[in-house]
Amino acid sequence: MAEDFVILHTSGQRDGDGSKLRGVLQTHMRLEHARGIRELAVGLVAALGLPVWIAAARPEWIAWGLRSFFLTAWFVSFVGLAMAAISERRWRAQLDRAVAPQRKP
């Protein structure tokens, strides 16, 4: 049970009220959330890719309305994937800036 917890101590001189640590942890959680959304979108794009491929290779196998639905769903998933990847990259950059060692002037 003790392995389930991580104890972090902050320096009173550098982060007296813990706001910097809190900011890092919140950014990390946002990054993980964006990563989860991206992984879901990758799965949707992959899963919808098969019916789109079948509709392109053998259009007579799938009704026109269903082909249109699959293509639209695939496109929306792909756009969501792109947006999630951009969001994940943004949060990764912000986290990297937050945990980078502070340079003294």
MIDOKOL-639198 format. One record per residue: y, x, z of N, C-alpha, C in turn. Coordinates in nm, 4 decimals. Last residue first. Example, Ala and Ser with C-alpha at 12.3 -4.5 7.8 and 13.67 -1.06 7.14 Angstrom:
<rec><n_north>-0.2250</n_north><n_east>1.2850</n_east><n_up>0.7080</n_up><ca_north>-0.1060</ca_north><ca_east>1.3670</ca_east><ca_up>0.7140</ca_up><c_north>0.0030</c_north><c_east>1.2900</c_east><c_up>0.7870</c_up></rec>
<rec><n_north>-0.5690</n_north><n_east>1.3190</n_east><n_up>0.7800</n_up><ca_north>-0.4500</ca_north><ca_east>1.2300</ca_east><ca_up>0.7800</ca_up><c_north>-0.3300</c_north><c_east>1.3200</c_east><c_up>0.7800</c_up></rec>
//
This chain:
<rec><n_north>3.4996</n_north><n_east>1.9636</n_east><n_up>-1.3085</n_up><ca_north>3.6078</ca_north><ca_east>2.0142</ca_east><ca_up>-1.3940</ca_up><c_north>3.6519</c_north><c_east>2.1529</c_east><c_up>-1.3565</c_up></rec>
<rec><n_north>3.1455</n_north><n_east>1.9421</n_east><n_up>-1.3033</n_up><ca_north>3.2684</ca_north><ca_east>1.9570</ca_east><ca_up>-1.2255</ca_up><c_north>3.3764</c_north><c_east>2.0176</c_east><c_up>-1.3147</c_up></rec>
<rec><n_north>2.9363</n_north><n_east>1.7002</n_east><n_up>-1.4370</n_up><ca_north>2.9978</ca_north><ca_east>1.8322</ca_east><ca_up>-1.4520</ca_up><c_north>3.1270</c_north><c_east>1.8345</c_east><c_up>-1.3714</c_up></rec>
<rec><n_north>2.6517</n_north><n_east>1.5408</n_east><n_up>-1.3194</n_up><ca_north>2.7969</ca_north><ca_east>1.5358</ca_east><ca_up>-1.3303</ca_up><c_north>2.8523</c_north><c_east>1.6779</c_east><c_up>-1.3380</c_up></rec>
<rec><n_north>2.3563</n_north><n_east>1.4982</n_east><n_up>-1.5049</n_up><ca_north>2.4283</ca_north><ca_east>1.5671</ca_east><ca_up>-1.3973</ca_up><c_north>2.5785</c_north><c_east>1.5687</c_east><c_up>-1.4219</c_up></rec>
<rec><n_north>2.2791</n_north><n_east>1.1662</n_east><n_up>-1.6027</n_up><ca_north>2.3120</ca_north><ca_east>1.3041</ca_east><ca_up>-1.6411</ca_up><c_north>2.3858</c_north><c_east>1.3711</c_east><c_up>-1.5248</c_up></rec>
<rec><n_north>2.2491</n_north><n_east>0.9032</n_east><n_up>-1.5450</n_up><ca_north>2.1672</ca_north><ca_east>0.9983</ca_east><ca_up>-1.4679</ca_up><c_north>2.1941</c_north><c_east>1.1437</c_east><c_up>-1.5045</c_up></rec>
<rec><n_north>2.4283</n_north><n_east>0.7763</n_east><n_up>-1.7159</n_up><ca_north>2.4351</ca_north><ca_east>0.7510</ca_east><ca_up>-1.5719</ca_up><c_north>2.3586</c_north><c_east>0.8533</c_east><c_up>-1.4902</c_up></rec>
<rec><n_north>2.3548</n_north><n_east>0.8539</n_east><n_up>-1.9718</n_up><ca_north>2.4866</ca_north><ca_east>0.8946</ca_east><ca_up>-1.9209</ca_up><c_north>2.4927</c_north><c_east>0.8802</c_east><c_up>-1.7685</c_up></rec>
<rec><n_north>2.1039</n_north><n_east>0.7280</n_east><n_up>-1.9806</n_up><ca_north>2.1121</ca_north><ca_east>0.8739</ca_east><ca_up>-1.9923</ca_up><c_north>2.2461</c_north><c_east>0.9255</c_east><c_up>-1.9408</c_up></rec>
<rec><n_north>2.1865</n_north><n_east>0.4609</n_east><n_up>-1.9675</n_up><ca_north>2.1065</ca_north><ca_east>0.5180</ca_east><ca_up>-1.8587</ca_up><c_north>2.1115</c_north><c_east>0.6704</c_east><c_up>-1.8616</c_up></rec>
<rec><n_north>2.3198</n_north><n_east>0.4401</n_east><n_up>-2.2127</n_up><ca_north>2.3939</ca_north><ca_east>0.4193</ca_east><ca_up>-2.0889</ca_up><c_north>2.3183</c_north><c_east>0.4772</c_east><c_up>-1.9696</c_up></rec>
<rec><n_north>2.1068</n_north><n_east>0.4864</n_east><n_up>-2.3869</n_up><ca_north>2.2206</ca_north><ca_east>0.5783</ca_east><ca_up>-2.3864</ca_up><c_north>2.3004</c_north><c_east>0.5642</c_east><c_up>-2.2573</c_up></rec>
<rec><n_north>1.9487</n_north><n_east>0.2624</n_east><n_up>-2.3241</n_up><ca_north>1.8946</ca_north><ca_east>0.3971</ca_east><ca_up>-2.3047</ca_up><c_north>2.0082</c_north><c_east>0.4986</c_east><c_up>-2.2977</c_up></rec>
<rec><n_north>2.1160</n_north><n_east>0.0518</n_east><n_up>-2.4020</n_up><ca_north>2.0860</ca_north><ca_east>0.0683</ca_east><ca_up>-2.2597</ca_up><c_north>2.0275</c_north><c_east>0.2063</c_east><c_up>-2.2303</c_up></rec>
<rec><n_north>2.1146</n_north><n_east>0.1044</n_east><n_up>-2.6819</n_up><ca_north>2.2401</ca_north><ca_east>0.1036</ca_east><ca_up>-2.6057</ca_up><c_north>2.2145</c_north><c_east>0.1255</c_east><c_up>-2.4569</c_up></rec>
<rec><n_north>1.8443</n_north><n_east>0.0727</n_east><n_up>-2.7438</n_up><ca_north>1.9085</ca_north><ca_east>0.2035</ca_east><ca_up>-2.7655</ca_up><c_north>2.0382</c_north><c_east>0.2144</c_east><c_up>-2.6855</c_up></rec>
<rec><n_north>1.8129</n_north><n_east>-0.1977</n_east><n_up>-2.6850</n_up><ca_north>1.7374</ca_north><ca_east>-0.0971</ca_east><ca_up>-2.6091</ca_up><c_north>1.8015</c_north><c_east>0.0407</c_east><c_up>-2.6239</c_up></rec>
<rec><n_north>1.9824</n_north><n_east>-0.3080</n_east><n_up>-2.8800</n_up><ca_north>2.0110</ca_north><ca_east>-0.3278</ca_east><ca_up>-2.7377</ca_up><c_north>1.9396</c_north><c_east>-0.2237</c_east><c_up>-2.6529</c_up></rec>
<rec><n_north>1.8437</n_north><n_east>-0.2313</n_east><n_up>-3.1101</n_up><ca_north>1.9817</ca_north><ca_east>-0.1858</ca_east><ca_up>-3.0889</ca_up><c_north>2.0185</c_north><c_east>-0.1972</c_east><c_up>-2.9415</c_up></rec>
<rec><n_north>1.6053</n_north><n_east>-0.3691</n_east><n_up>-3.0671</n_up><ca_north>1.6030</ca_north><ca_east>-0.2232</ca_east><ca_up>-3.0786</ca_up><c_north>1.7424</c_north><c_east>-0.1650</c_east><c_up>-3.0563</c_up></rec>
<rec><n_north>1.6965</n_north><n_east>-0.6321</n_east><n_up>-3.0704</n_up><ca_north>1.6363</ca_north><ca_east>-0.5792</ca_east><ca_up>-2.9478</ca_up><c_north>1.6326</c_north><c_east>-0.4271</c_east><c_up>-2.9511</c_up></rec>
<rec><n_north>1.7796</n_north><n_east>-0.6511</n_east><n_up>-3.3378</n_up><ca_north>1.8780</ca_north><ca_east>-0.6668</ca_east><ca_up>-3.2300</ca_up><c_north>1.8242</c_north><c_east>-0.6104</c_east><c_up>-3.0982</c_up></rec>
<rec><n_north>1.5338</n_north><n_east>-0.6155</n_east><n_up>-3.4696</n_up><ca_north>1.6446</ca_north><ca_east>-0.5226</ca_east><ca_up>-3.4930</ca_up><c_north>1.7470</c_north><c_east>-0.5300</c_east><c_up>-3.3811</c_up></rec>
<rec><n_north>1.3932</n_north><n_east>-0.8373</n_east><n_up>-3.3697</n_up><ca_north>1.3447</ca_north><ca_east>-0.7019</ca_east><ca_up>-3.3449</ca_up><c_north>1.4562</c_north><c_east>-0.6000</c_east><c_up>-3.3632</c_up></rec>
<rec><n_north>1.5454</n_north><n_east>-1.0457</n_east><n_up>-3.4765</n_up><ca_north>1.5355</ca_north><ca_east>-1.0286</ca_east><ca_up>-3.3310</ca_up><c_north>1.4875</c_north><c_east>-0.8904</c_east><c_up>-3.2936</c_up></rec>
<rec><n_north>1.4849</n_north><n_east>-1.0016</n_east><n_up>-3.7457</n_up><ca_north>1.6238</ca_north><ca_east>-0.9874</ca_east><ca_up>-3.7005</ca_up><c_north>1.6272</c_north><c_east>-0.9696</c_east><c_up>-3.5488</c_up></rec>
<rec><n_north>1.2100</n_north><n_east>-1.0593</n_east><n_up>-3.7319</n_up><ca_north>1.2549</ca_north><ca_east>-0.9261</ca_east><ca_up>-3.7726</ca_up><c_north>1.3985</c_north><c_east>-0.9006</c_east><c_up>-3.7289</c_up></rec>
<rec><n_north>1.2134</n_north><n_east>-1.3282</n_east><n_up>-3.6583</n_up><ca_north>1.1506</ca_north><ca_east>-1.2294</ca_east><ca_up>-3.5695</ca_up><c_north>1.1972</c_north><c_east>-1.0883</c_east><c_up>-3.6029</c_up></rec>
<rec><n_north>1.3363</n_north><n_east>-1.4335</n_east><n_up>-3.8872</n_up><ca_north>1.4022</ca_north><ca_east>-1.4476</ca_east><ca_up>-3.7571</ca_up><c_north>1.3449</c_north><c_east>-1.3471</c_east><c_up>-3.6577</c_up></rec>
<rec><n_north>1.1349</n_north><n_east>-1.3675</n_east><n_up>-4.0759</n_up><ca_north>1.2703</ca_north><ca_east>-1.3137</ca_east><ca_up>-4.0890</ca_up><c_north>1.3449</c_north><c_east>-1.3202</c_east><c_up>-3.9560</c_up></rec>
<rec><n_north>0.9186</n_north><n_east>-1.5196</n_east><n_up>-3.9830</n_up><ca_north>0.9068</ca_north><ca_east>-1.3737</ca_east><ca_up>-3.9906</ca_up><c_north>1.0461</c_north><c_east>-1.3109</c_east><c_up>-3.9960</c_up></rec>
<rec><n_north>1.0230</n_north><n_east>-1.7780</n_east><n_up>-4.0092</n_up><ca_north>0.9857</ca_north><ca_east>-1.7290</ca_east><ca_up>-3.8763</ca_up><c_north>0.9751</c_north><c_east>-1.5768</c_east><c_up>-3.8760</c_up></rec>
<rec><n_north>1.0513</n_north><n_east>-1.7829</n_east><n_up>-4.2908</n_up><ca_north>1.1688</ca_north><ca_east>-1.7980</ca_east><ca_up>-4.2044</ca_up><c_north>1.1399</c_north><c_east>-1.7440</c_east><c_up>-4.0645</c_up></rec>
<rec><n_north>0.7808</n_north><n_east>-1.7573</n_east><n_up>-4.3668</n_up><ca_north>0.8800</ca_north><ca_east>-1.6586</ca_east><ca_up>-4.4101</ca_up><c_north>1.0048</c_north><c_east>-1.6635</c_east><c_up>-4.3232</c_up></rec>
<rec><n_north>0.6685</n_north><n_east>-1.9863</n_east><n_up>-4.2487</n_up><ca_north>0.6228</ca_north><ca_east>-1.8522</ca_east><ca_up>-4.2105</ca_up><c_north>0.7241</c_north><c_east>-1.7450</c_east><c_up>-4.2482</c_up></rec>
<rec><n_north>0.8139</n_north><n_east>-2.1934</n_east><n_up>-4.3841</n_up><ca_north>0.8191</ca_north><ca_east>-2.1788</ca_east><ca_up>-4.2383</ca_up><c_north>0.7801</c_north><c_east>-2.0380</c_east><c_up>-4.1953</c_up></rec>
<rec><n_north>0.7350</n_north><n_east>-2.1486</n_east><n_up>-4.6483</n_up><ca_north>0.8759</ca_north><ca_east>-2.1379</ca_east><ca_up>-4.6123</ca_up><c_north>0.8921</c_north><c_east>-2.1183</c_east><c_up>-4.4615</c_up></rec>
<rec><n_north>0.4640</n_north><n_east>-2.2073</n_east><n_up>-4.6238</n_up><ca_north>0.5075</ca_north><ca_east>-2.0733</ca_east><ca_up>-4.6685</ca_up><c_north>0.6516</c_north><c_east>-2.0489</c_east><c_up>-4.6282</c_up></rec>
<rec><n_north>0.4823</n_north><n_east>-2.4759</n_east><n_up>-4.5544</n_up><ca_north>0.4275</ca_north><ca_east>-2.3806</ca_east><ca_up>-4.4566</ca_up><c_north>0.4651</c_north><c_east>-2.2374</c_east><c_up>-4.4935</c_up></rec>
<rec><n_north>0.5856</n_north><n_east>-2.5822</n_east><n_up>-4.7911</n_up><ca_north>0.6599</ca_north><ca_east>-2.5979</ca_east><ca_up>-4.6657</ca_up><c_north>0.6133</c_north><c_east>-2.4997</c_east><c_up>-4.5594</c_up></rec>
<rec><n_north>0.3770</n_north><n_east>-2.5163</n_east><n_up>-4.9782</n_up><ca_north>0.5124</ca_north><ca_east>-2.4606</ca_east><ca_up>-4.9913</ca_up><c_north>0.5902</c_north><c_east>-2.4680</c_east><c_up>-4.8604</c_up></rec>
<rec><n_north>0.0535</n_north><n_east>-2.4300</n_east><n_up>-4.8390</n_up><ca_north>0.1507</ca_north><ca_east>-2.5264</ca_east><ca_up>-4.8902</ca_up><c_north>0.2918</c_north><c_east>-2.4660</c_east><c_up>-4.8882</c_up></rec>
<rec><n_north>-0.1554</n_north><n_east>-2.1692</n_east><n_up>-4.9419</n_up><ca_north>-0.0694</ca_north><ca_east>-2.2227</ca_east><ca_up>-4.8354</ca_up><c_north>0.0352</c_north><c_east>-2.3138</c_east><c_up>-4.8989</c_up></rec>
<rec><n_north>-0.2891</n_north><n_east>-2.0942</n_east><n_up>-5.1702</n_up><ca_north>-0.3679</ca_north><ca_east>-2.1160</ca_east><ca_up>-5.0481</ca_up><c_north>-0.2866</c_north><c_east>-2.1844</c_east><c_up>-4.9386</c_up></rec>
<rec><n_north>-0.1144</n_north><n_east>-2.0287</n_east><n_up>-5.3703</n_up><ca_north>-0.1823</ca_north><ca_east>-2.1583</ca_east><ca_up>-5.3799</ca_up><c_north>-0.2636</c_north><c_east>-2.1913</c_east><c_up>-5.2535</c_up></rec>
<rec><n_north>-0.0283</n_north><n_east>-1.7685</n_east><n_up>-5.3249</n_up><ca_north>0.0594</ca_north><ca_east>-1.8803</ca_east><ca_up>-5.2880</ca_up><c_north>-0.0096</c_north><c_east>-2.0171</c_east><c_up>-5.2920</c_up></rec>
<rec><n_north>-0.1510</n_north><n_east>-1.4996</n_east><n_up>-5.2438</n_up><ca_north>-0.2189</ca_north><ca_east>-1.6202</ca_east><ca_up>-5.2916</ca_up><c_north>-0.1370</c_north><c_east>-1.7440</c_east><c_up>-5.2556</c_up></rec>
<rec><n_north>0.0455</n_north><n_east>-1.3111</n_east><n_up>-5.1697</n_up><ca_north>-0.0665</ca_north><ca_east>-1.2719</ca_east><ca_up>-5.2550</ca_up><c_north>-0.1349</c_north><c_east>-1.3925</c_east><c_up>-5.3192</c_up></rec>
<rec><n_north>0.2277</n_north><n_east>-1.4542</n_east><n_up>-5.0129</n_up><ca_north>0.2772</ca_north><ca_east>-1.3777</ca_east><ca_up>-5.1276</ca_up><c_north>0.1636</c_north><c_east>-1.3444</c_east><c_up>-5.2242</c_up></rec>
<rec><n_north>0.0647</n_north><n_east>-1.5661</n_east><n_up>-4.8198</n_up><ca_north>0.1486</ca_north><ca_east>-1.6547</ca_east><ca_up>-4.9016</ca_up><c_north>0.2022</c_north><c_east>-1.5830</c_east><c_up>-5.0244</c_up></rec>
<rec><n_north>-0.0372</n_north><n_east>-1.3325</n_east><n_up>-4.7078</n_up><ca_north>-0.1276</ca_north><ca_east>-1.4240</ca_east><ca_up>-4.7774</ca_up><c_north>-0.0474</c_north><c_east>-1.5167</c_east><c_up>-4.8692</c_up></rec>
<rec><n_north>0.1998</n_north><n_east>-1.2343</n_east><n_up>-4.5944</n_up><ca_north>0.1300</ca_north><ca_east>-1.1564</ca_east><ca_up>-4.6958</ca_up><c_north>0.0359</c_north><c_east>-1.2455</c_east><c_up>-4.7774</c_up></rec>
<rec><n_north>0.2510</n_north><n_east>-1.4348</n_east><n_up>-4.4112</n_up><ca_north>0.3508</ca_north><ca_east>-1.4067</ca_east><ca_up>-4.5158</ca_up><c_north>0.2849</c_north><c_east>-1.3296</c_east><c_up>-4.6295</c_up></rec>
<rec><n_north>0.0268</n_north><n_east>-1.4175</n_east><n_up>-4.2421</n_up><ca_north>0.0453</ca_north><ca_east>-1.5361</ca_east><ca_up>-4.3266</ca_up><c_north>0.1504</c_north><c_east>-1.5163</c_east><c_up>-4.4365</c_up></rec>
<rec><n_north>0.0830</n_north><n_east>-1.1427</n_east><n_up>-4.1495</n_up><ca_north>-0.0392</ca_north><ca_east>-1.1801</ca_east><ca_up>-4.2200</ca_up><c_north>-0.0223</c_north><c_east>-1.3080</c_east><c_up>-4.3017</c_up></rec>
<rec><n_north>0.3284</n_north><n_east>-1.1442</n_east><n_up>-4.0134</n_up><ca_north>0.3154</ca_north><ca_east>-1.0692</ca_east><ca_up>-4.1385</ca_up><c_north>0.1925</c_north><c_east>-1.1087</c_east><c_up>-4.2181</c_up></rec>
<rec><n_north>0.3109</n_north><n_east>-1.2625</n_east><n_up>-3.7733</n_up><ca_north>0.3597</ca_north><ca_east>-1.3456</ca_east><ca_up>-3.8832</ca_up><c_north>0.3500</c_north><c_east>-1.2744</c_east><c_up>-4.0177</c_up></rec>
<rec><n_north>0.2225</n_north><n_east>-1.0414</n_east><n_up>-3.6241</n_up><ca_north>0.1397</ca_north><ca_east>-1.1618</ca_east><ca_up>-3.6336</ca_up><c_north>0.1824</c_north><c_east>-1.2505</c_east><c_up>-3.7501</c_up></rec>
<rec><n_north>0.4396</n_north><n_east>-0.8609</n_east><n_up>-3.6543</n_up><ca_north>0.3063</ca_north><ca_east>-0.8250</ca_east><ca_up>-3.7005</ca_up><c_north>0.2201</c_north><c_east>-0.9498</c_east><c_up>-3.7206</c_up></rec>
<rec><n_north>0.6477</n_north><n_east>-1.0069</n_east><n_up>-3.5393</n_up><ca_north>0.6607</ca_north><ca_east>-0.9611</ca_east><ca_up>-3.6776</ca_up><c_north>0.5228</c_north><c_east>-0.9273</c_east><c_up>-3.7347</c_up></rec>
<rec><n_north>0.5408</n_north><n_east>-1.0384</n_east><n_up>-3.2790</n_up><ca_north>0.5680</ca_north><ca_east>-1.1547</ca_east><ca_up>-3.3641</ca_up><c_north>0.5783</c_north><c_east>-1.1158</c_east><c_up>-3.5112</c_up></rec>
<rec><n_north>0.5296</n_north><n_east>-0.7695</n_east><n_up>-3.1925</n_up><ca_north>0.4086</ca_north><ca_east>-0.8499</ca_east><ca_up>-3.2017</ca_up><c_north>0.4257</c_north><c_east>-0.9713</c_east><c_up>-3.2911</c_up></rec>
<rec><n_north>0.8015</n_north><n_east>-0.7097</n_east><n_up>-3.1968</n_up><ca_north>0.7091</ca_north><ca_east>-0.6334</ca_east><ca_up>-3.2819</ca_up><c_north>0.5797</c_north><c_east>-0.7116</c_east><c_up>-3.3000</c_up></rec>
<rec><n_north>0.8924</n_north><n_east>-0.8865</n_east><n_up>-3.0000</n_up><ca_north>0.9354</ca_north><ca_east>-0.9055</ca_east><ca_up>-3.1384</ca_up><c_north>0.8459</c_north><c_east>-0.8287</c_east><c_up>-3.2353</c_up></rec>
<rec><n_north>0.7752</n_north><n_east>-0.7709</n_east><n_up>-2.7736</n_up><ca_north>0.7392</ca_north><ca_east>-0.9073</ca_east><ca_up>-2.8129</ca_up><c_north>0.7747</c_north><c_east>-0.9315</c_east><c_up>-2.9596</c_up></rec>
<rec><n_north>0.9114</n_north><n_east>-0.5260</n_east><n_up>-2.7732</n_up><ca_north>0.7663</ca_north><ca_east>-0.5275</ca_east><ca_up>-2.7901</ca_up><c_north>0.7169</c_north><c_east>-0.6661</c_east><c_up>-2.8303</c_up></rec>
<rec><n_north>1.1739</n_north><n_east>-0.6178</n_east><n_up>-2.7276</n_up><ca_north>1.1412</ca_north><ca_east>-0.5473</ca_east><ca_up>-2.8522</ca_up><c_north>0.9913</c_north><c_east>-0.5498</c_east><c_up>-2.8778</c_up></rec>
<rec><n_north>1.1462</n_north><n_east>-0.7240</n_east><n_up>-2.4725</n_up><ca_north>1.1828</ca_north><ca_east>-0.8126</ca_east><ca_up>-2.5829</ca_up><c_north>1.1484</c_north><c_east>-0.7475</c_east><c_up>-2.7165</c_up></rec>
<rec><n_north>1.0883</n_north><n_east>-0.4860</n_east><n_up>-2.3338</n_up><ca_north>0.9920</ca_north><ca_east>-0.5959</ca_east><ca_up>-2.3375</ca_up><c_north>1.0190</c_north><c_east>-0.6929</c_east><c_up>-2.4507</c_up></rec>
<rec><n_north>1.3280</n_north><n_east>-0.3469</n_east><n_up>-2.3710</n_up><ca_north>1.2033</ca_north><ca_east>-0.2924</ca_east><ca_up>-2.4243</ca_up><c_north>1.0967</c_north><c_east>-0.4017</c_east><c_up>-2.4345</c_up></rec>
<rec><n_north>1.5036</n_north><n_east>-0.5072</n_east><n_up>-2.2288</n_up><ca_north>1.5226</ca_north><ca_east>-0.4923</ca_east><ca_up>-2.3734</ca_up><c_north>1.3959</c_north><c_east>-0.4381</c_east><c_up>-2.4384</c_up></rec>
<rec><n_north>1.3953</n_north><n_east>-0.4618</n_east><n_up>-1.9724</n_up><ca_north>1.3998</ca_north><ca_east>-0.5970</ca_east><ca_up>-2.0274</ca_up><c_north>1.4142</c_north><c_east>-0.5915</c_east><c_up>-2.1796</c_up></rec>
<rec><n_north>1.4417</n_north><n_east>-0.1887</n_east><n_up>-1.9427</n_up><ca_north>1.3046</ca_north><ca_east>-0.2389</ca_east><ca_up>-1.9435</ca_up><c_north>1.2970</c_north><c_east>-0.3801</c_east><c_up>-2.0011</c_up></rec>
<rec><n_north>1.7235</n_north><n_east>-0.1917</n_east><n_up>-1.9430</n_up><ca_north>1.6506</ca_north><ca_east>-0.1180</ca_east><ca_up>-2.0458</ca_up><c_north>1.5072</c_north><c_east>-0.1689</c_east><c_up>-2.0560</c_up></rec>
<rec><n_north>1.7685</n_north><n_east>-0.3350</n_east><n_up>-1.7103</n_up><ca_north>1.8134</ca_north><ca_east>-0.3915</ca_east><ca_up>-1.8380</ca_up><c_north>1.7430</c_north><c_east>-0.3234</c_east><c_up>-1.9548</c_up></rec>
<rec><n_north>1.6667</n_north><n_east>-0.1522</n_east><n_up>-1.5252</n_up><ca_north>1.6048</ca_north><ca_east>-0.2842</ca_east><ca_up>-1.5387</ca_up><c_north>1.6453</c_north><c_east>-0.3507</c_east><c_up>-1.6706</c_up></rec>
<rec><n_north>1.8477</n_north><n_east>0.0589</n_east><n_up>-1.5609</n_up><ca_north>1.7060</ca_north><ca_east>0.0796</ca_east><ca_up>-1.5899</ca_up><c_north>1.6351</c_north><c_east>-0.0548</c_east><c_up>-1.6085</c_up></rec>
<rec><n_north>2.0788</n_north><n_east>-0.0615</n_east><n_up>-1.4685</n_up><ca_north>2.0712</ca_north><ca_east>-0.0204</ca_east><ca_up>-1.6083</ca_up><c_north>1.9269</c_north><c_east>-0.0002</c_east><c_up>-1.6493</c_up></rec>
<rec><n_north>2.0077</n_north><n_east>-0.0891</n_east><n_up>-1.2000</n_up><ca_north>2.0355</ca_north><ca_east>-0.2079</ca_east><ca_up>-1.2804</ca_up><c_north>2.0282</c_north><c_east>-0.1764</c_east><c_up>-1.4299</c_up></rec>
<rec><n_north>1.9821</n_north><n_east>0.1820</n_east><n_up>-1.1272</n_up><ca_north>1.8663</ca_north><ca_east>0.0935</ca_east><ca_up>-1.1213</ca_up><c_north>1.8872</c_north><c_east>-0.0336</c_east><c_up>-1.2023</c_up></rec>
<rec><n_north>2.2459</n_north><n_east>0.2712</n_east><n_up>-1.1643</n_up><ca_north>2.1364</ca_north><ca_east>0.3333</ca_east><ca_up>-1.2391</ca_up><c_north>2.0157</c_north><c_east>0.2402</c_east><c_up>-1.2413</c_up></rec>
<rec><n_north>2.3802</n_north><n_east>0.1081</n_east><n_up>-0.9774</n_up><ca_north>2.4127</ca_north><ca_east>0.1008</ca_east><ca_up>-1.1199</ca_up><c_north>2.3021</c_north><c_east>0.1587</c_east><c_up>-1.2068</c_up></rec>
<rec><n_north>2.2660</n_north><n_east>0.2008</n_east><n_up>-0.7405</n_up><ca_north>2.2503</ca_north><ca_east>0.0606</ca_east><ca_up>-0.7791</ca_up><c_north>2.2778</c_north><c_east>0.0443</c_east><c_up>-0.9277</c_up></rec>
<rec><n_north>2.3639</n_north><n_east>0.4619</n_east><n_up>-0.7420</n_up><ca_north>2.2208</ca_north><ca_east>0.4379</ca_east><ca_up>-0.7499</ca_up><c_north>2.1933</c_north><c_east>0.2949</c_east><c_up>-0.7947</c_up></rec>
<rec><n_north>2.6372</n_north><n_east>0.4026</n_east><n_up>-0.7133</n_up><ca_north>2.5891</ca_north><ca_east>0.4763</ca_east><ca_up>-0.8305</ca_up><c_north>2.4392</c_north><c_east>0.4546</c_east><c_up>-0.8496</c_up></rec>
<rec><n_north>2.6493</n_north><n_east>0.2701</n_east><n_up>-0.4668</n_up><ca_north>2.6851</ca_north><ca_east>0.1979</ca_east><ca_up>-0.5888</ca_up><c_north>2.6367</c_north><c_east>0.2697</c_east><c_up>-0.7149</c_up></rec>
<rec><n_north>2.6106</n_north><n_east>0.3762</n_east><n_up>-0.2153</n_up><ca_north>2.4927</ca_north><ca_east>0.3494</ca_east><ca_up>-0.2981</ca_up><c_north>2.5227</c_north><c_east>0.2800</c_east><c_up>-0.4291</c_up></rec>
<rec><n_north>2.8249</n_north><n_east>0.4606</n_east><n_up>-0.0669</n_up><ca_north>2.7878</ca_north><ca_east>0.3196</ca_east><ca_up>-0.0551</ca_up><c_north>2.6670</c_north><c_east>0.2817</c_east><c_up>-0.1410</c_up></rec>
<rec><n_north>2.8273</n_north><n_east>0.7426</n_east><n_up>-0.1307</n_up><ca_north>2.8282</ca_north><ca_east>0.6929</ca_east><ca_up>0.0064</ca_up><c_north>2.7822</c_north><c_east>0.5487</c_east><c_up>0.0214</c_up></rec>
<rec><n_north>2.7455</n_north><n_east>0.9571</n_east><n_up>-0.3144</n_up><ca_north>2.7287</ca_north><ca_east>0.8125</ca_east><ca_up>-0.3354</ca_up><c_north>2.7171</c_north><c_east>0.7449</c_east><c_up>-0.1997</c_up></rec>
<rec><n_north>2.8113</n_north><n_east>1.2165</n_east><n_up>-0.2368</n_up><ca_north>2.8194</ca_north><ca_east>1.1816</ca_east><ca_up>-0.3781</ca_up><c_north>2.8160</c_north><c_east>1.0305</c_east><c_up>-0.4021</c_up></rec>
<rec><n_north>2.7874</n_north><n_east>1.2222</n_east><n_up>0.0418</n_up><ca_north>2.9040</ca_north><ca_east>1.2822</ca_east><ca_up>-0.0212</ca_up><c_north>2.9216</c_north><c_east>1.2340</c_east><c_up>-0.1654</c_up></rec>
<rec><n_north>2.5456</n_north><n_east>1.1077</n_east><n_up>0.0995</n_up><ca_north>2.6657</ca_north><ca_east>1.0435</ca_east><ca_up>0.1508</ca_up><c_north>2.7914</c_north><c_east>1.0977</c_east><c_up>0.0860</c_up></rec>
<rec><n_north>2.2988</n_north><n_east>1.0770</n_east><n_up>-0.1402</n_up><ca_north>2.3852</ca_north><ca_east>1.1685</ca_east><ca_up>-0.0692</ca_up><c_north>2.5112</c_north><c_east>1.0943</c_east><c_up>-0.0249</c_up></rec>
<rec><n_north>2.0196</n_north><n_east>0.8635</n_east><n_up>-0.0950</n_up><ca_north>2.1415</ca_north><ca_east>0.9026</ca_east><ca_up>-0.1646</ca_up><c_north>2.2229</c_north><c_east>0.9949</c_east><c_up>-0.0763</c_up></rec>
<rec><n_north>1.6755</n_north><n_east>0.8463</n_east><n_up>-0.1390</n_up><ca_north>1.7856</ca_north><ca_east>0.8727</ca_east><ca_up>-0.0472</ca_up><c_north>1.9056</c_north><c_east>0.9166</c_east><c_up>-0.1289</c_up></rec>
<rec><n_north>1.4219</n_north><n_east>0.6245</n_east><n_up>-0.2091</n_up><ca_north>1.5243</ca_north><ca_east>0.7119</ca_east><ca_up>-0.2634</ca_up><c_north>1.6349</c_north><c_east>0.7262</c_east><c_up>-0.1605</c_up></rec>
<rec><n_north>1.0877</n_north><n_east>0.5592</n_east><n_up>-0.2102</n_up><ca_north>1.2055</ca_north><ca_east>0.5655</ca_east><ca_up>-0.1248</ca_up><c_north>1.3009</c_north><c_east>0.6681</c_east><c_up>-0.1844</c_up></rec>
<rec><n_north>0.8771</n_north><n_east>0.3362</n_east><n_up>-0.3548</n_up><ca_north>0.9447</ca_north><ca_east>0.4635</ca_east><ca_up>-0.3758</ca_up><c_north>1.0702</c_north><c_east>0.4599</c_east><c_up>-0.2917</c_up></rec>
<rec><n_north>0.5644</n_north><n_east>0.1795</n_east><n_up>-0.3020</n_up><ca_north>0.7073</ca_north><ca_east>0.1901</ca_east><ca_up>-0.2755</ca_up><c_north>0.7570</c_north><c_east>0.3305</c_east><c_up>-0.3050</c_up></rec>
<rec><n_north>0.2949</n_north><n_east>0.1864</n_east><n_up>-0.3317</n_up><ca_north>0.3676</ca_north><ca_east>0.0872</ca_east><ca_up>-0.4086</ca_up><c_north>0.5186</c_north><c_east>0.0986</c_east><c_up>-0.3938</c_up></rec>
<rec><n_north>0.1721</n_north><n_east>0.3504</n_east><n_up>-0.1555</n_up><ca_north>0.1984</ca_north><ca_east>0.4056</ca_east><ca_up>-0.2879</ca_up><c_north>0.2803</c_north><c_east>0.3104</c_east><c_up>-0.3742</c_up></rec>
<rec><n_north>0.1199</n_north><n_east>0.2000</n_east><n_up>0.0663</n_up><ca_north>0.2363</ca_north><ca_east>0.2869</ca_east><ca_up>0.0729</ca_up><c_north>0.2695</c_north><c_east>0.3459</c_east><c_up>-0.0637</c_up></rec>
<rec><n_north>-0.1185</n_north><n_east>0.0824</n_east><n_up>0.0000</n_up><ca_north>0.0000</ca_north><ca_east>0.0000</ca_east><ca_up>0.0000</ca_up><c_north>0.1254</c_north><c_east>0.0871</c_east><c_up>0.0000</c_up></rec>
//
